[in-house]
Amino acid sequence: SAGTSFAWTLSSATGWSNTETTFTVGTSTSQTTTNSKTQVNYAEDQGTWQCSVTYDLGSDHSGTMVTRTLSENIFLDIPSFSTPLPSEEVALKDASVTFTCGARSTTAQNLTPGYSWEVDGTLKSAETQSTLSLTATNTLNNKVVECIATYNSPTPYTISSSSQLFVQDVTPHGKEVQSNRDATISCVVTGLTQALDSVVWKKGDTEIGSLSNPSNYIEDDGDLDGN
């Protein structure tokens, strides 16, 4: 009704918008307020919100406006990860790599999430804990590992965190040539997330630069997309 104002408060929250709606049932007029945000954030938005309604009662005998304020607390619970997966994980070929994620229990209903895992979109049906261990094979290079946390009450609700796995491996490319001919040999390093700082070539256990005739060899570090 006229002379009524609403206020939503939570000290850390930003980016919210208020909407007020007035409707009449018979001779009674009511007003509803909603507070909304498109993408909520656990750190900013979870907590106890207070909806305050202030309305005027008219003037007292001295002409001073008299108001009354009513308030109600509403707790906003936002399921989220306390331990999200890193955006990238790098492992050597055939090494064991472990992913760990952790989702918060909800505060209002104390719901503990269950876990499932997907690798490159395929469900790992036997994995239901908050950790996943894999052997870093070449087939897993550049694949996405996803941890899915599911809250089952009052209705199923899921959140997810993902990491891209890079498997590093060195593949040599040899070449057979006749004596006294020029020859080029190379190796390909897969699973890189950035260019190598340097490459060292050895003959046996001796670096090329330490051989008796190092000028016979030309070394090239290659590039990130080539050899």
Secondary structure in CASP SS format (residue, H / E / C, confidence):
PFRMAT SS
TARGET T0000
AUTHOR 0000-0000-0000
METHOD secondary structure of the structure
MODEL  1
S C 1.00
A C 1.00
G C 1.00
T E 1.00
S E 1.00
F E 1.00
A E 1.00
W E 1.00
T E 1.00
L C 1.00
S C 1.00
S C 1.00
A C 1.00
T C 1.00
G C 1.00
W C 1.00
S E 1.00
N E 1.00
T E 1.00
E E 1.00
T E 1.00
T E 1.00
F E 1.00
T E 1.00
V E 1.00
G C 1.00
T C 1.00
S E 1.00
T E 1.00
S E 1.00
Q E 1.00
T E 1.00
T E 1.00
T E 1.00
N E 1.00
S E 1.00
K C 1.00
T C 1.00
Q C 1.00
V C 1.00
N C 1.00
Y H 1.00
A H 1.00
E H 1.00
D H 1.00
Q C 1.00
G E 1.00
T E 1.00
W E 1.00
Q E 1.00
C E 1.00
S E 1.00
V E 1.00
T E 1.00
Y E 1.00
D E 1.00
L E 1.00
G E 1.00
S E 1.00
D C 1.00
H C 1.00
S C 1.00
G C 1.00
T C 1.00
M E 1.00
V E 1.00
T E 1.00
R E 1.00
T E 1.00
L E 1.00
S E 1.00
E E 1.00
N E 1.00
I E 1.00
F E 1.00
L E 1.00
D C 1.00
I C 1.00
P C 1.00
S C 1.00
F E 1.00
S E 1.00
T E 1.00
P C 1.00
L C 1.00
P C 1.00
S C 1.00
E E 1.00
E E 1.00
V E 1.00
A E 1.00
L E 1.00
K C 1.00
D C 1.00
A C 1.00
S E 1.00
V E 1.00
T E 1.00
F E 1.00
T E 1.00
C C 1.00
G E 1.00
A E 1.00
R C 1.00
S C 1.00
T C 1.00
T C 1.00
A C 1.00
Q C 1.00
N C 1.00
L C 1.00
T C 1.00
P C 1.00
G E 1.00
Y E 1.00
S E 1.00
W E 1.00
E E 1.00
V E 1.00
D C 1.00
G C 1.00
T E 1.00
L E 1.00
K C 1.00
S C 1.00
A C 1.00
E C 1.00
T C 1.00
Q C 1.00
S C 1.00
T E 1.00
L E 1.00
S E 1.00
L E 1.00
T E 1.00
A C 1.00
T C 1.00
N H 1.00
T H 1.00
L H 1.00
N C 1.00
N C 1.00
K E 1.00
V E 1.00
V E 1.00
E E 1.00
C E 1.00
I E 1.00
A E 1.00
T E 1.00
Y E 1.00
N C 1.00
S C 1.00
P C 1.00
T C 1.00
P C 1.00
Y E 1.00
T E 1.00
I E 1.00
S E 1.00
S E 1.00
S E 1.00
S E 1.00
Q E 1.00
L E 1.00
F E 1.00
V E 1.00
Q E 1.00
D E 1.00
V E 1.00
T E 1.00
P E 1.00
H E 1.00
G C 1.00
K C 1.00
E C 1.00
V C 1.00
Q C 1.00
S C 1.00
N C 1.00
R C 1.00
D C 1.00
A C 1.00
T C 1.00
I C 1.00
S E 1.00
C E 1.00
V E 1.00
V E 1.00
T E 1.00
G C 1.00
L C 1.00
T C 1.00
Q C 1.00
A C 1.00
L C 1.00
D C 1.00
S C 1.00
V C 1.00
V C 1.00
W C 1.00
K E 1.00
K E 1.00
G C 1.00
D C 1.00
T E 1.00
E E 1.00
I H 1.00
G H 1.00
S H 1.00
L C 1.00
S C 1.00
N C 1.00
P H 1.00
S H 1.00
N H 1.00
Y C 1.00
I C 1.00
E C 1.00
D C 1.00
D C 1.00
G C 1.00
D C 1.00
L C 1.00
D C 1.00
G C 1.00
N C 1.00
END
